Amino acid sequence: MPVSALPGFRDVFPDALARRRRIFAAWREVASRYGFEEYDGPPLEPVELYTKKSGDEIVAQLYRFTDKGDRDIALRPEMTPTLARMVAQRAAQLKKPIRWFSIPQLFRYERQQRGRLREHFQLNMDIIGEPGPLADAEVIAAAVDIVRALGFGPQDVRVRLSDRRILADALVNDVGLPSAELAGALSAIDKLERNPEAATAWVAERSIPRASADALAALVASLDDPARLLARDVARPLQECLQGLDAMGLASFVDVDFRIVRGLAYYTGVVFELFDAKRALRAICGGGRYDDLLKQVGGVDLPCVGFGMGDVVLGELLGERDGPPRSDPSVTVFVATVGEEDRAAALGLAHALRDRGIGVEFALKRQALGKQLELAVARGARAAVVIGPDERAAGEAVVRLLGTGTEQRVKLTQLVNDYVF
């Protein structure tokens, strides 16, 4: 029986890969415009890198095993801990702020659903060494400009923006929770959209005083109106981030939404997620500020902010708008022959055109001219260059533009040197 791909892993055919290349091109183009440098890291890491930093959810989803050196290792489920480790190694030599991006393949053993597989590629963009809110605004702007580069506007995608410091301040000072309960309460708020009773259930599991339970319920109810939380003194960084996005002309993409908490344990401040406006899909990207991670991983105290944007949901969004993916044309020119005696001249011309950087194909076996031209059309070639006995004798070829069917005779020397197809 044929062997199938593992559940949650993809066979990527040329049409789907063309869409992925389009996504990758937008990622790299915007990262370049924002002055980010590309880096990469190993796909295997010590399990310890994740068990201490990433949170219970990711640890439970690790592809984890013991290697032949008896080391406990895992396929990377996210890139941020690797980034933190790498920056910590060279922190003294790197000019701050550091602007780095990467496009790793990530692996998580989790339940498959639309927009979520067990492997995906993800753009990571991070600014390291700048604590100010303009760095937060900068990475959010980059995420917005990626979807803009792919043709989406504020009517298509929305940034949902929050700040864990504001929620933590309200939980301590308004609700009266001790610091030890903050992580659990934030996790419950993070689950509210999927489970409106998450906060109530969390309270029921703990010995929370009635007054605090009622205050937490009131806080949850107030999340529909973010103005009250935005007015707190601790909200100044988020307000400055919003002002920066407004000055960049991107405020129309942004909604303040304190239900966004982000599940990863290392976030410390501003957090955000980018969704399709209809909320029909999972988050397109998510990120935020994680100022303590470098110190925890490598002993280097540098503030950080960044995001991850996966190719799966972004591909779904493009598919909803553009329909099924289509392969890119594989060649620009198809060199065809009238007879077998024309083959040597055709091979020489094909190679000379390839030396010019032009994509060229020709028939690999004897075929009638009509069949060769059918193959040229199927490949999406812009032009067919036909060589026959008369053309060889004259040092010429017939160039047929396949879109219009128009033809002209062109000198072989011109084709080789500077003809524009």
Beta strands, then each sheet from edge to edge (+ up, - down):
strand 1: 37-38
strand 2: 44-46
strand 3: 64-66
strand 4: 72-75
strand 5: 98-102
strand 6: 105-107
strand 7: 119-128
strand 8: 157-163
strand 9: 254-256
strand 10: 270-276
strand 11: 285-289
strand 12: 304-310
strand 13: 333-337
strand 14: 360-362
strand 15: 383-387
strand 16: 396-401
strand 17: 407-411
sheet 1: 1+ 5+ 7- 6+
sheet 2: 1+ 5+ 7- 12+ 11- 10+ 8- 9-
sheet 3: 2+ 4- 3+
sheet 4: 14+ 13+ 15+ 16- 17+
end
